[in-house]
Amino acid sequence: MVRRCLDGDRQFGIALIKEGEEVGGYAEACGTGTLAEVSGCEMMPDGQIMLVCVGVRRFNIQRRVTGEPYGQAEIELLDEGDPDDPVDEELVDRAATTLQSYLKALASLTNLSVSMPAEKLSPIALSYLCSARLQVDNQKQQELLEAPDTAARLQRGLALLEQENGEIQAFLEKRRTKGD
């Protein structure tokens, strides 16, 4: 699959497995996935291939294709809407501010710094950045991927960010009072 991808347009689909085995056997995938593009590739001496991939579009699976050694499907690319479509500016500002707080809280836990881009992001880009940075389980990530539009993805992302921020702050407070 990797060779075929690298020799072609460098794109492949990724879908979360709902049920079944990741390797070998039958696996049922969620109906919405991400079209990914290989942006970097390194062949390792032991034959492994290290890939760097970027999600470029969402898709819905229309039909599974059988007969290949790896899962394939016919897909329909999803329309992301017009980047200039209005999204509630207060929602965008709250999401950006809450994401910044979340990244600072994560940094205080991990000693790793992840910053926000310097330029103001479009609502679509912000909605996907929230999704990418959130350290939540696969099902919550899938809910964000399946959001019908940017505003819904921002609203769900904001709710998750606020919940995660609360949990991190409670943990930090507990750690701080334990250390006193």
C-alpha contacts under 8 A as a table, 3 or more apart, distances in Angstrom:
res1	aa1	res2	aa2	distance
1	M	4	R	5.11
1	M	5	C	6.06
1	M	70	Y	7.40
2	V	5	C	4.99
2	V	6	L	6.06
3	R	6	L	5.15
3	R	7	D	6.03
4	R	7	D	5.21
4	R	8	G	6.14
5	C	8	G	5.12
5	C	9	D	6.50
5	C	10	R	4.82
5	C	11	Q	6.15
5	C	12	F	6.79
6	L	9	D	6.90
6	L	10	R	4.88
6	L	38	V	7.70
7	D	10	R	7.04
8	G	11	Q	7.73
10	R	37	E	5.53
10	R	38	V	5.34
11	Q	35	L	6.65
11	Q	36	A	5.46
11	Q	37	E	4.33
11	Q	38	V	6.34
12	F	35	L	5.70
12	F	36	A	5.43
12	F	37	E	6.59
13	G	33	G	6.76
13	G	34	T	5.69
13	G	35	L	4.45
13	G	36	A	5.90
14	I	33	G	5.50
14	I	34	T	5.25
14	I	35	L	6.32
14	I	36	A	6.96
15	A	29	A	5.85
15	A	30	C	6.12
15	A	31	G	7.60
15	A	32	T	6.62
15	A	33	G	4.31
15	A	34	T	6.52
16	L	29	A	5.59
16	L	30	C	5.59
16	L	33	G	7.01
16	L	138	N	7.67
16	L	142	Q	7.47
17	I	20	G	7.03
17	I	21	E	7.93
17	I	22	E	7.14
17	I	27	A	6.37
17	I	28	E	5.78
17	I	29	A	4.25
17	I	30	C	6.07
18	K	27	A	7.48
18	K	28	E	5.58
18	K	29	A	5.19
18	K	30	C	5.65
19	E	27	A	5.71
19	E	28	E	5.13
19	E	29	A	7.01
20	G	25	G	7.39
20	G	26	Y	5.80
20	G	27	A	4.12
20	G	28	E	6.14
21	E	24	G	6.32
21	E	25	G	6.04
21	E	26	Y	6.30
21	E	27	A	5.34
22	E	27	A	6.68
30	C	33	G	7.16
31	G	60	N	5.53
31	G	61	I	5.24
32	T	58	R	6.99
32	T	59	F	5.58
32	T	60	N	4.46
32	T	61	I	6.23
32	T	142	Q	7.99
32	T	145	L	7.24
32	T	146	E	6.29
33	G	58	R	5.74
33	G	59	F	5.36
33	G	60	N	6.37
33	G	61	I	7.52
33	G	145	L	7.45
34	T	55	G	6.02
34	T	56	V	7.11
34	T	57	R	5.73
34	T	58	R	4.50
34	T	59	F	5.95
35	L	55	G	5.81
35	L	56	V	5.71
35	L	57	R	5.14
35	L	58	R	6.01
35	L	59	F	6.87
36	A	53	C	6.05
36	A	54	V	5.37
36	A	55	G	4.25
36	A	56	V	5.61
36	A	57	R	7.33
37	E	53	C	5.35
37	E	54	V	5.36
37	E	55	G	6.37
37	E	56	V	6.70
38	V	41	C	7.20
38	V	51	L	6.59
38	V	52	V	5.85
38	V	53	C	4.39
38	V	54	V	6.59
39	S	51	L	7.65
39	S	52	V	5.58
39	S	53	C	5.40
39	S	54	V	6.74
40	G	51	L	5.70
40	G	52	V	4.78
40	G	53	C	6.93
41	C	49	I	6.93
41	C	50	M	5.67
41	C	51	L	4.63
41	C	52	V	6.32
42	E	49	I	5.80
42	E	50	M	5.09
42	E	51	L	6.60
43	M	47	G	6.58
43	M	48	Q	6.24
43	M	49	I	4.69
43	M	50	M	6.38
44	M	47	G	5.42
44	M	48	Q	5.21
44	M	49	I	5.87
44	M	50	M	7.20
45	P	48	Q	7.31
57	R	77	L	6.91
57	R	78	L	7.22
58	R	77	L	6.06
58	R	78	L	5.56
58	R	145	L	7.51
59	F	75	I	6.16
59	F	76	E	5.41
59	F	77	L	4.27
59	F	78	L	5.12
60	N	75	I	5.58
60	N	76	E	5.29
60	N	77	L	6.52
60	N	78	L	6.94
61	I	64	R	7.35
61	I	73	A	6.36
61	I	74	E	6.16
61	I	75	I	4.54
61	I	76	E	6.52
62	Q	73	A	7.09
62	Q	74	E	5.47
62	Q	75	I	5.13
62	Q	76	E	6.60
63	R	73	A	5.53
63	R	74	E	5.22
63	R	75	I	7.11
64	R	71	G	7.69
64	R	72	Q	6.09
64	R	73	A	4.19
64	R	74	E	6.33
65	V	68	E	7.73
65	V	71	G	7.31
65	V	72	Q	5.20
65	V	73	A	4.85
65	V	74	E	6.84
66	T	71	G	7.41
66	T	72	Q	7.05
68	E	71	G	6.74
68	E	72	Q	7.25
80	E	83	P	7.93
80	E	149	D	6.97
80	E	150	T	7.71
81	G	85	D	7.26
81	G	149	D	7.59
82	D	85	D	5.27
83	P	122	S	7.03
83	P	123	P	7.47
83	P	124	I	6.55
87	V	91	L	7.59
87	V	92	V	7.28
87	V	123	P	6.95
87	V	150	T	7.69
87	V	151	A	6.09
88	D	91	L	5.33
88	D	92	V	6.48
88	D	151	A	7.67
89	E	92	V	5.00
89	E	93	D	6.10
90	E	93	D	5.11
90	E	94	R	6.03
91	L	94	R	5.17
91	L	95	A	6.02
91	L	154	L	7.34
91	L	155	Q	7.27
92	V	95	A	5.18
92	V	96	A	6.17
92	V	123	P	6.30
92	V	126	L	7.80
92	V	154	L	7.31
93	D	96	A	5.14
93	D	97	T	6.09
94	R	97	T	5.14
94	R	98	T	5.88
94	R	158	L	7.61
95	A	98	T	5.13
95	A	99	L	5.92
95	A	126	L	7.91
95	A	130	C	7.89
95	A	154	L	6.76
95	A	155	Q	7.96
95	A	157	G	7.59
95	A	158	L	5.34
96	A	99	L	5.15
96	A	100	Q	6.22
96	A	126	L	7.16
97	T	100	Q	5.13
97	T	101	S	6.35
98	T	101	S	5.04
98	T	102	Y	6.09
98	T	158	L	7.10
98	T	161	L	6.56
98	T	162	E	6.89
99	L	102	Y	4.95
99	L	103	L	6.15
99	L	130	C	6.51
99	L	158	L	7.84
99	L	161	L	6.54
100	Q	103	L	5.19
100	Q	104	K	6.31
100	Q	115	S	7.51
100	Q	116	M	6.68
101	S	104	K	5.14
101	S	105	A	6.14
101	S	165	N	7.51
102	Y	105	A	5.02
102	Y	106	L	6.10
102	Y	161	L	6.62
102	Y	164	E	7.53
102	Y	165	N	5.62
103	L	106	L	5.06
103	L	107	A	6.11
103	L	113	S	7.61
103	L	114	V	6.20
103	L	115	S	6.87
103	L	133	R	7.97
104	K	107	A	4.99
104	K	108	S	6.33
104	K	113	S	7.50
104	K	114	V	7.80
105	A	108	S	5.15
105	A	109	L	6.56
105	A	165	N	7.10
105	A	168	I	6.72
105	A	169	Q	7.47
106	L	109	L	5.13
106	L	110	T	6.11
106	L	111	N	8.00
106	L	112	L	7.70
106	L	168	I	7.65
107	A	110	T	5.17
107	A	111	N	5.08
107	A	112	L	4.97
107	A	113	S	5.13
107	A	114	V	7.07
108	S	111	N	5.67
108	S	112	L	7.71
109	L	172	L	7.96
117	P	120	K	7.38
117	P	121	L	7.77
121	L	124	I	7.91
121	L	125	A	5.83
121	L	126	L	5.67
122	S	125	A	5.20
122	S	126	L	6.08
123	P	126	L	5.04
123	P	127	S	6.04
123	P	150	T	6.78
123	P	151	A	7.91
123	P	154	L	7.90
124	I	127	S	5.15
124	I	128	Y	6.47
124	I	150	T	5.57
125	A	128	Y	5.28
125	A	129	L	6.09
126	L	129	L	4.93
126	L	130	C	6.09
126	L	154	L	7.74
127	S	130	C	5.30
127	S	131	S	6.39
127	S	150	T	6.37
127	S	153	R	5.92
127	S	154	L	5.04
127	S	157	G	7.10
128	Y	131	S	4.91
128	Y	132	A	6.03
129	L	132	A	4.98
129	L	133	R	6.05
130	C	133	R	5.36
130	C	134	L	6.07
130	C	154	L	7.74
130	C	157	G	6.09
130	C	158	L	7.92
130	C	161	L	7.96
131	S	134	L	5.52
131	S	141	Q	6.70
131	S	144	L	6.55
131	S	145	L	7.98
131	S	157	G	6.43
134	L	160	L	7.90
134	L	161	L	7.08
136	V	140	K	6.33
136	V	141	Q	6.74
137	D	140	K	5.61
137	D	141	Q	6.45
138	N	141	Q	4.95
138	N	142	Q	6.04
139	Q	142	Q	4.95
139	Q	143	E	6.28
140	K	143	E	5.02
140	K	144	L	6.48
141	Q	144	L	5.19
141	Q	145	L	6.34
142	Q	145	L	4.93
142	Q	146	E	6.13
143	E	146	E	5.13
143	E	147	A	6.28
144	L	147	A	5.27
144	L	153	R	5.60
144	L	156	R	6.77
144	L	157	G	6.92
145	L	153	R	7.68
147	A	150	T	7.52
147	A	152	A	5.78
147	A	153	R	5.19
148	P	152	A	6.51
148	P	153	R	7.42
149	D	152	A	5.44
149	D	153	R	6.22
150	T	153	R	5.06
150	T	154	L	6.05
151	A	154	L	5.06
151	A	155	Q	6.08
152	A	155	Q	5.07
152	A	156	R	6.13
153	R	156	R	5.23
153	R	157	G	5.86
154	L	157	G	4.95
154	L	158	L	5.85
155	Q	158	L	5.12
155	Q	159	A	6.26
156	R	159	A	5.15
156	R	160	L	6.30
157	G	160	L	5.13
157	G	161	L	6.03
158	L	161	L	4.99
158	L	162	E	6.09
159	A	162	E	5.22
159	A	163	Q	6.20
160	L	163	Q	5.03
160	L	164	E	6.01
161	L	164	E	5.11
161	L	165	N	5.90
162	E	165	N	5.05
162	E	166	G	6.17
163	Q	166	G	5.18
163	Q	167	E	6.39
164	E	167	E	5.08
164	E	168	I	6.13
165	N	168	I	5.13
165	N	169	Q	6.05
166	G	169	Q	5.17
166	G	170	A	6.12
167	E	170	A	5.12
167	E	171	F	6.15
168	I	171	F	5.05
168	I	172	L	6.10
169	Q	172	L	5.04
169	Q	173	E	6.02
170	A	173	E	5.10
170	A	174	K	6.11
171	F	174	K	5.10
171	F	175	R	6.12
172	L	175	R	5.02
172	L	176	R	5.96
173	E	176	R	4.95
173	E	177	T	6.12
174	K	177	T	5.29
174	K	178	K	6.04
175	R	178	K	5.12
175	R	179	G	6.19
176	R	179	G	5.21
176	R	180	D	6.57
177	T	180	D	5.27
